[in-house]
Amino acid sequence: MSGLGKKVVDVVFKASKNIDWEGMAKLLVSDEARKEFATLRRTFDEVNSTLQTKFSQEPEPIDWEYYRKGIGSRLVDMYKEAYESVEIPKFVDTVTPQYKPKFDALLIELKEAEEKSLKESERLEKEIAEVQELKVINKTMPKCVLLCSKSQLLNFLSFFMNSKISAP
């Protein structure tokens, strides 16, 4: 098999492993969409099978002697020489090495951003909980508290902050 053909088969095989067919099928709502999706999956499986079988095998060697008997050795030798002189270039990936470090750096940056986002989410959830507590205190606080002295107000607030108050 040529290098490019093998590369195509490998890519398709890896891609087919990563497809979440069941997950995608769950997202479909109409019967028509389900039929189309089943057709797509069946077609994909057929193409994948063809690629796996057809392109993963080495071609059968040419029986030059068989052709020499029927055509003549001079013409067959010319074809054999031309056939053997053909070189199929091997695929050399020069792009991936250039972008792999950038991609890896982006993955690290993504992980850091995710951690930062999770920490910020926790902080915001705590802040929301505090605001909810203050809303409960505000609703349950008598209006006369606003007329109290500073020390009385602090005592009142410490009482509410230490007690377990549930939202009405």
Summary of the structure (lengths in Angstrom):
residues: 168
radius of gyration: 36.2
end to end distance: 74.1
largest distance: 118.9
contacts: 321
relative contact order: 0.06
helix: 77%
strand: 0%
